[in-house]
Amino acid sequence: MKQAKRKFTAVAGLLLAGTVALSACGGNNSANSGSEGSSGSGKSEPVTIKYYNWDNEAQAVATDAMLDEFMTKNPDIKVEHVVLVPGDSVEMLKKLDFLISSGEAVDVVAMPNLGAVYERATRGALAPLNEFYKQENLVPEDEYYVNPKIDDNYYGMQLTSSFNYVLLNKDALDEAGLPVPTYGWTWDDYRDYAKKLTKGEGVDKRYGTYFHTWELYMNAPAQTVMKDPFRYDDGSTILSDPSYKYFFQLRKDMENVDKSAKPYADVLAAKLNYRTEFFNEQAAMILTGSFTIPDVGNQEQYPHSFKTAFAPVPLPPKGAEPKNYEGGKYFTSGSSVVMGESSKHKDASFKLMRFMTTADSEKRTEFSGWKKADNKALLDRIIGGNKDLYDVDSLQSTLFGDKIKYLDASSVITVSTSELTKVIDDGFSKFMLSNESIDDVQKWMVDQATKIINEKENK
C-alpha cells in the first residue's frame, strides 16, 4: 500500500523490549475453558499453535530463534512457524484470506499494516483481545504506541514500529556553521537549512535536500503528524487541509526559487534512489525512515566518509497546521500480531502474541511497538562498531527524546487507499509540472477524493 511509503514501513520498523512473565489467562469461549493442553489421561499435553507471517530467509532465522525462546519458557505450547509467502506481504495476505475462507483454524498472524488488520477485523476474521487484556490487567494504550480498535474492541498488538526522521550530513552542517536541529524545528526552518547547505553547480552540485517521488514527500505534515493520510475522523477527505497548500508551495519554491532541491521532473526522469542521493553527497538532508539506521554503517553498499546526524521530522509552522493537529505528536507505523477468530487455542495464542511483542531477545532485529521496550539496547546492536559514522546523541534524542510523542491509531478505516493515493500523485504532478494554481489543483483533488469516498467508503 502506498500508506507504507508514508511510514516507510515497512521497514521501517525497529525497537526492543523487556521480558514480561506471563501467567496463563482464562479463555473467553467454550473451546478454551479449562481444556487447553489437557488429555483424557489427566496429564498435560502441549497444545500446538501456528504463527503465520511473510519472513524472508534471513528474517525467518530470527523469528525461529524467538519462537524457540518462547517454547523453552512455555513447554506446554508448541509453535509451528508458517511462512505463507516469503518476503511478500501482499501475496501473503491473499493466501491468508484463502486459509480463513476455507475454514482453517488460524492462531496468530503477523500483519504488515493497520489497514490489513482493520479489513479482516471488520469481516469477523479476527478475535477481539479485550477479555485477555482484562484478565492480565493490561491497558493497551499503556502498552503499545498504536492499538487498532473497532467499536471499543481491540484487534491487534503492535509488533514493530517504524519512525520517520531526517538524515543530515554532519560534515556539511559543520561546514555551514549549522547546529543539528532538534524537536520543534519547522518546515520553514528546513527550507532555510536546505538553502544554506546547497553548494556548487552542475554535476558537482550538492543540493540542500532531496525529495523522492512518494506521497511522504508531497505533503510531509499529512503523512507524519496526522492519524490518517487520506481522511479526517469524520470520514471526509483531508485533501482540503491547509497543510496541502502550504507544502505543495514549499516544494515548488525550494526547487524554482531557492534551487535547493533537485527538480521533481529530474527525479522522475532519472528514477533516482534516495539512499544513494544522500550517501553519495548529492543531497545534504533527506526525510526518511528508521529502517535506514543500518545503512549509515553499511560501507560496503553505501561507501562514504562523513558522519550522519539525525533530527526529528520538522513540524508545520504556525498558520499551516493541519486540521485536528495534536501539537506535534508523530504518526508511527509498523506491523501487528493478531489472533484468528477461528483459533481453538486462544489462551496460548495470546501468550505468544505478548511474547513476540515484548520479549527482550538478542534475536530481535526490529524496533518493537511496545512502549516499555529497551530501545537503546537494540540500537547499540544495530550501530555495532560503526559509531564513528553516527552522531549517536542526535539519533538517540530523535528516537527516544522526552518530547517525542506518538499519535494513536485512526478511528477511520479507509479501503480506497490506492485510488486516493493516485489523486494525491496526480494533483502534485499537476502543480509541480504545470502553471496551474494551487487553489485550482487543490479543488480538483478535493472533488476527486470526495467522489471516491462517497462511492467506496462507509464513513
N, C-alpha and C positions, 0 to 999 in steps of 0.2 A: 504494500500500500504506500501511497505517496506520503501518508502521515508518517511513515517510518523515516522518511528523509527529514521531516521536521525535527525529529528527535535523534536522528541517526541511530537510530536504534537499532537499531539493531545492533548494533553493537552496542552499538553503542554501548552496552551495559557494563557495570563493574562495581562491586563493593563486598565487604566481608561481614562476617557475623560472629557472635559469641555463642558458645554452646548453651543449649537450653535442655534441661532434663524434663522429659515429658512423661506424665503418667497416662495410662490408657484412659481415654474418655468414653463415656457411655454412648451407646448407639442411639440414633434418632429414628430408627424404624425396626420393624419386627425381624428383619434379616440380620440385625446386629445384636439385638437384645440378648446379652449373656451367652451367645452361641459362637462368637468368633473364636476359632482356634480350639474348640472342644470336640472330642470324638466320643463314640459310644463306649469306649473302654474307660472313659473318665480321665485319660491322660491328655495333656495339652499338646495339640498338633499344630505346627506352624501353618499359618494361612499364607497364601501366595497372592500377591497383587502385581499389577503391571504398571510400569511407568513409561508413558509414551512421549517421544519428542522427535526432533529432526536433526540430531547431532551429526556433524561430520566426523571423520575418523579420529581427529585429534580431540575433539570435544567429547566423544564417546569414552575415551580413556579416562578423562577427568570425571565424567558422570559415573562411570562404573566404579571408580575408586570411592566416590562419595556414597554410592549405594552399598558398597561393601562395608563402609564405616557404619552406615545405618543398620545393616543386618547384624553386625557384630554387637551393636548396642541393643538390638531388638531381635534376639534369636527366635522369637515366636512369630516373626514376619519374614517372609522371603519376597524379594522383589525381582521381577523379570523386566529387564530394560528392553523396550521395543522401539527401535528407530524406524519410524514409518517411512520417511523419505530422507536419506542423508543429505544434509546441507541445503534443503529447500523447504522453507516453512509454508509456502503457498501450496505446493503439492501435498505436503504433509497434512494440511487441514482438509484437503479434498479426500484423502484416504481415511482420515479420522471420521469425517462425516459419513463415509460409506460404512465404516465399522459400527457407528452409532445407529444408522438406519437399518443395519442388518440384525440388530438386537444383541450385539456383543456386549458383555459386561465390561465397561470402561472404568478403571480405577482413578489413576492420577495422570493428568496430561499437562505438559508444558505448552503454553500458548504464547505466540510471538508478540501479541499486542492486545490492547484493551478491546479493540474492535472485534477481534476474534472471540474474546470472552463474552462480550455483550450479545453477539449474534447467536451464539449457541445457548446462552442462558435464556434468552427470550423464546427459544424453541423448546425449552424444558429439558435440554440435554444435560444440564449441569445441576449438581446438588447444591442448595444453599448451605452456607457454613455457620449460620447464626447459632444453632444449638451447640455446635462443637466449640465455638468461641466462648459461649456462655459457660459450658462445663469446665473450661480451662481458665475461666476468669480473665479472659483476654478482651481488650478493647482494640479492634482492628486499626483505628486511627492512631493509636499509641504505638502500634507495631510496625506498620508499613506506610510508605510515602503515599501510595495510591491504592485505593480499595474499591474495585468495581462493585457497584451496588445498583440493584433494581428494586424499586418498591420496598426499600429498607432491608432487602435480603442481600447478603454478601456472597459473591460468587468466585472470588479468586484471591490468592496471596501473591504479592509481588515477589518474583523470583530474582530478577536482575533489575538494575537501574542504569540508565544512561543519562548523561548530563551534557548540556551544551556549554561551551565556553569559547574564549578567544585565545588562539595561539599567537604569540608575538616573538619576533626576532629580538632577543635581549641585546645583542650586539648593536643592532640598528637603533634600538631605544637609547642605549648609552651614547651612541654617536650623535643622536639628535638632542640629547640632554633631557629626555623624557622619562619620568618615573613609570614603573609598572602600574597600570590602572588597577583600582580596587573597586569593590562593590559600591554602586551608586553612580558610577560614571554613566553618561548618557550617549545616545547615538549622535548627538551634536558633538560631544567630545570625541567620539570615534572618528567622525569626519575630520575634525581638527588634527587628530593624531595621524590619520592617513595622509593628509597634506604634508605634514612635517616629516613623514617617513618616506615619501616619494623621492626618488633620486635617479639621476641620469636620464638618457634619452635613447630612442630607438630600441634595437635589440638588447641593449645592455640596461635598459630601464628597469628599476625596481619600483613597482607600484607600492603605494602605502597599504593597499589591501587587495584582496581577490574575492569576488562573489561568484559562486558556482551557479548552476542552472536550476537548482531545486527550489521548491517553494520556501524553504528556510531562508533563502537569500532574497526573496521577493517581498516578504513582509516579515522581518525577523520578530518584531514585537508580537504579532499574531501567533507566531509559531513558538515563542519562548515564554511569554508571560500571560497567555490566555489558556483556559482549560481545554478548549476545542478550537482547532484551526479553521473550522467551517461555520459553526453555528453558535449563537448565544444560548443561554439556558432556556429561553422561551421558544427555541426552535427556529428562530429567524436567522437569515444569513448574516455573517459578520463582515461580508464584503463591503458593507456600508460604513464600516468602522473608520473613525478619523485616522487611525494608525496606517490605513492603506494609502490615503492621500499623502500623509507625511513621508512614509518610507519609499513609496514609488518616486516621489520628487527628490528625496535624498539620494537615491541610487542614480537618477539621471544627472543630478548636479555634480555628484562625485566623478562621474565619467566625463561629462561635457564641459563643466566649469572648472573643477579642481584638477582634472586629469590625474586623479589619484587612484582610480580603479580601472582595471582593464575593461575595455568596452564589451558590453553584453554580446554584440554581434560577433566580435572576435572570439569570445568564449564559446559561442555556439558553433562557429565555423571550424574552430581548431579542435573541438572535443577535448578540452584540456582536463587534466587531473588536478584536483585541488591540493592533494598532498605534495605533488612534485612542484606546484607553483610556490608553495611555502618553503619546502626544504631545498629547492634549487635557487632560492632567494630571488624569485621573480615577484614575490609579494612579501611584505613585512608583517602583515597581520591576516588572520583568517578566522572566521567564525566556523566552529566545527563541533565535534562531539567527543566524549571521553574515551571512545574506542581508539582514538589516535594517541593515547598516552604511550603505548608501547612503541609507536612509530618514531618517537623522538630518540629513543635509544637504539633503533634499528639501523645501524650504519651500513649494513650490507645492502639493504634495499633503498635507503634514503641517506646516502653519504653527505655529511655536512659538518662544519666545524663550529658553528655558532651555538650559543646557549639559547634554549627556548624558555620564555616566560609564559605565564598563564593569567588570564583575567576573567572575571565573571562576565556574562553577557551584558552589554550595555542596556540601560533602561530607557524607555521613551521619555523625552523631555516634557516639561510642563506644557500643556496645551495639545499634546499629541498622545496622551494616554488613551489606551483602549477603553471601550465601554466595559463596565464591571471590573475594572482594574483593581487588583488586590495588593496594591502598594509595593510591587517589586518581588512578589513570590514568583518562582520559576516553575515552568512545566517540567516534569520528568517522566520518562517513559521506561519501557523495559518489558521483559517477559513476565508471565504469571504462571502459577500452577493452579489447576482447577480439579474438581472431583466430579466424576461422571455420576449422573443420577442413577445409572444402572449398576453402579458398583455394589457388590454384595459384601464388601468388607470396608465400610466407610470409616470405622474407628481406625483401622490400620492405615487407610489412605490419608486421613487427616494427620496422623502421626508422621507419615512420610513427608507430607507437604510442609509441616512445621520444620522438620529436619532439613529439608532441602533449601528452605528459605532462611534458616537461622544458624546452621551449623558452622562452627569455626574450624573449617577444614583447610589443610595445606593444599588440597587439590582444587580448591575453588579458583576459578580463573576470571570471574566476572564480579563486578560490584553487586552486592545484594540490595534488594529493595527493603530490607529490614532496617528500621531506624536505629536499632541498637547495635548494628554491625561494627566490627573493628576495621573500619575503612583503611586506616593508616597502615595496618599490617599488610594488607593486600597491595596497597600502593608501593610499599617498600619492596615487595617481591617483584612487582612489575618493573620498577626502576632498576633494581639489581645493582650491578656495578657501573652504571652509566650516569651517576649523579652529576658528573661534570657537564652533561648536556642539558640538565634540567635546572631551572630556578625552582627548587623544591619548595621554598617558602611560599611563593606565589601559587604554586599548584595546590598545596595543602589548604591555603586560605580560600582559593577558588572553589574547591570541592567541599571543604569542611568548616569554613568560616562561620562564626556565630550569627552573622547577618544573613546567611544563605538559607532561605526557606522555600518550601515547595508547595505547589497547588495540589489539591486533592483531585480525584477523577471527576470528569464532567458528568452531569446527570443526563446529558443528551446522547442518544445513540444514533449515529449517522451511518446510513448504509450506502449512500450515494457518493462515497468519497472520491471515486475515480472521476465521476462527472464534474464534481465541484472543483477538483484539482485542475481539470482541464480548463475550466473557466478562469481560474487564477493564472495559469500559464498563458492562456491566450490574451487575457487582459494586460498582463505585464508586458508581453511582447508588443501588443498594440501601442502601449505607452512608450516603451523604450525604443522601438524601431520606426516610429512614425511621428507625425506632428499633432496627433490627436491630444486634446486637453485631458488632464487628469479627471476633471469633472465628467466629461463625456465617457471616458473609459470606465470610471467607477460606476456610473449609471448603467452602462451596458452590463457590467459584471453583476451588479445587484439584480437587474432584471433577469439575467440568465440563471443565476443561482436560485432566485425565488421561484422561478418556473420549475426547476428541478426539484426543489424541496417540496413544493406543493404537490408534485406528481408522485414522489417516491418516499417521502418521509411521513411518519405518523405524528411526530411532534416537531 
